[in-house]
């Protein structure tokens, strides 16, 4: 079954400064949607608005054509991996997987070097190990949508490749919205890409579009 998520007419401001005005993003089962934009343009804010943890002046969020608020309160709907750690330090890895009803064995099939972490506390993992676990918990969760903020930061190139493969596999079961400052990875894995610029969102298809909107410098060969 195909599920759809659409957020439209997003208006957000801080201290009188407009951050988003009329932004739109659409995601559906079977696709990865990339979200690009310069620092401070509202990418993380938009993800938090979708998730329901950040209020804004106005927005329309529909999931399967049903108006939705506080999506994070609805089991099986959305899993969000924010840019910074979200699993409590004192929880052991085995407890995290059990409480999320997720298979640690499948996790170690993708990341075999993480098998040694089974009995460790999250706070004792390296930054890369923790990031791998948290991204996996969001991407592989039995939900309709996954939101990933900077999934490729703090991880080695080898693990970036595995994360990209995992995203490609899991998009068959859900819609995935992902943002990262390493934009070439976003271009590589995304079926569609939105750029946040000038307080709004733009559907982009080529490097020329990113250059025209001021995200990259680009010259024709």
C-alpha positions in Angstrom: 0.0 0.0 0.0 1.3 3.5 -0.9 1.2 6.1 1.9 1.5 9.8 1.3 2.7 12.7 3.4 2.3 16.4 2.3 3.1 19.5 4.3 2.1 22.8 2.7 1.9 26.5 3.4 4.5 26.3 6.2 5.0 29.7 8.0 7.7 29.9 10.6 9.4 32.9 12.2 11.7 33.6 15.1 12.0 37.0 16.7 10.3 38.6 13.8 12.6 37.0 11.3 10.8 34.9 8.7 12.4 31.5 8.3 9.8 29.7 6.2 6.9 31.1 4.2 4.7 28.9 2.1 7.1 25.9 2.0 5.8 22.6 0.6 7.3 19.0 0.8 5.7 15.8 -0.4 6.9 12.2 0.3 5.3 8.9 -0.5 6.1 5.2 0.0 8.8 3.9 -2.3 10.8 7.1 -2.6 13.6 9.0 -1.0 13.1 12.8 -0.9 16.1 14.9 -0.4 16.0 18.3 1.4 18.8 20.7 0.8 19.5 24.3 1.9 22.1 26.5 3.4 22.7 26.6 7.2 19.8 28.3 9.0 17.3 28.0 6.1 14.9 25.9 8.2 15.6 22.2 7.2 15.7 20.9 10.7 12.8 23.1 11.7 10.7 21.7 8.9 11.5 18.2 10.0 10.5 19.0 13.5 7.3 20.6 12.3 6.4 17.4 10.3 7.2 15.3 13.4 5.0 17.5 15.5 7.6 18.7 18.0 7.9 22.3 16.8 5.0 24.7 16.5 4.8 27.2 13.7 2.4 30.0 12.7 0.7 27.9 10.1 1.0 24.7 8.2 -1.2 22.0 6.6 0.0 18.5 7.2 -1.8 15.6 5.6 -0.9 11.9 5.9 -2.9 9.7 3.5 -5.1 12.7 2.9 -6.0 13.0 6.6 -5.1 16.2 8.5 -2.5 15.3 11.2 -1.0 17.0 14.2 1.6 15.6 16.7 2.6 12.8 14.4 5.1 11.5 16.9 2.2 10.5 19.2 0.8 8.1 16.6 2.5 4.7 16.8 3.7 3.3 13.5 3.5 6.6 11.7 6.9 8.4 11.7 10.3 7.8 13.1 12.7 10.7 13.3 16.5 10.6 13.7 17.6 14.2 14.6 21.0 15.6 14.0 22.1 15.0 17.6 21.8 11.9 19.7 18.3 11.0 20.9 18.7 7.6 22.6 19.3 8.1 26.4 22.9 7.5 27.5 22.0 5.1 30.3 20.1 2.6 28.1 22.0 -0.5 27.0 21.9 -1.3 23.3 20.1 -4.5 24.0 17.4 -2.6 25.8 17.0 -0.1 23.0 16.4 -2.8 20.4 14.0 -4.7 22.7 12.0 -1.6 23.5 11.7 -0.7 19.8 10.8 -4.3 19.0 13.6 -4.4 16.4 15.9 -7.3 15.5 19.5 -6.8 16.6 20.6 -9.7 14.4 19.4 -8.0 11.3 21.2 -4.8 12.4 24.5 -6.7 12.7 24.0 -8.3 9.3 24.3 -4.7 7.9 26.8 -3.5 10.5 28.7 -6.6 11.8 31.2 -4.6 13.7 28.3 -3.5 16.0 27.8 -6.9 17.4 30.2 -6.2 20.3 27.9 -3.3 21.4 25.0 -5.6 22.5 25.7 -5.2 26.2 27.1 -1.7 26.2 25.4 1.5 27.3 24.6 4.0 24.6 26.7 6.6 26.3 29.8 4.4 26.0 29.5 4.0 22.3 31.8 6.0 20.0 30.1 8.9 18.1 30.1 6.9 14.9 28.7 3.7 16.6 25.9 5.7 18.2 25.1 7.5 15.0 24.9 4.2 13.1 22.5 2.7 15.7 20.2 5.7 15.8 20.0 6.0 12.0 19.2 2.3 11.7 16.5 2.6 14.4 14.8 5.2 12.2 15.3 3.8 8.8 14.5 0.2 9.5 11.6 0.9 11.9 8.1 -0.5 11.0 6.7 2.9 10.2 5.2 4.7 7.2 7.8 7.5 7.1 11.3 8.1 8.3 12.9 11.5 8.7 16.7 11.7 8.7 18.7 14.8 9.7 22.4 14.6 8.8 22.6 10.7 8.6 26.1 10.8 7.0 27.8 12.9 9.6 30.2 11.3 12.2 30.4 8.1 10.2 33.2 6.6 8.1 32.9 6.4 4.3 32.4 2.6 4.5 29.4 3.1 6.8 28.0 5.9 4.6 27.8 3.4 1.8 26.0 0.9 4.0 23.6 3.5 5.2 22.8 4.5 1.6 22.2 0.8 0.8 19.9 0.5 3.8 17.9 3.6 2.8 17.6 2.2 -0.8 16.2 -1.1 0.6 13.9 0.4 3.2 12.3 2.9 0.8 10.3 -0.1 -0.5 8.4 -0.1 2.8 8.1 3.6 3.6 8.7 7.2 2.4 12.0 8.7 3.5 12.9 12.4 3.9 16.6 13.1 4.3 18.8 16.1 4.6 22.6 16.4 4.9 25.2 19.0 4.3 27.1 16.4 2.2 24.8 17.1 -0.7 26.3 14.8 -3.2 25.1 11.9 -1.1 21.6 13.4 -1.1 21.8 13.7 -4.9 22.9 10.1 -5.2 20.1 8.5 -3.1 17.1 10.8 -3.8 14.2 10.3 -6.2 13.2 13.9 -5.8 14.9 16.9 -4.2 13.6 20.1 -2.6 15.8 23.1 -1.9 14.9 25.5 0.8 15.8 29.0 -0.3 14.4 32.5 0.0 12.1 31.2 2.8 10.4 28.8 0.5 10.8 25.4 -1.1 11.8 24.6 -4.7 11.8 21.3 -6.6 15.2 21.0 -8.2 16.5 18.5 -10.8 20.0 19.6 -11.8 23.1 21.2 -10.5 22.1 24.2 -12.5 19.0 24.6 -10.4 21.1 24.5 -7.2 23.4 27.1 -8.6 20.6 29.4 -9.8 19.1 29.4 -6.3 22.4 30.1 -4.7 23.1 26.8 -3.0 26.3 25.9 -5.0 28.7 27.5 -7.4 28.4 25.9 -10.9 30.0 26.5 -14.2 29.2 24.7 -17.5 32.0 22.6 -19.0 
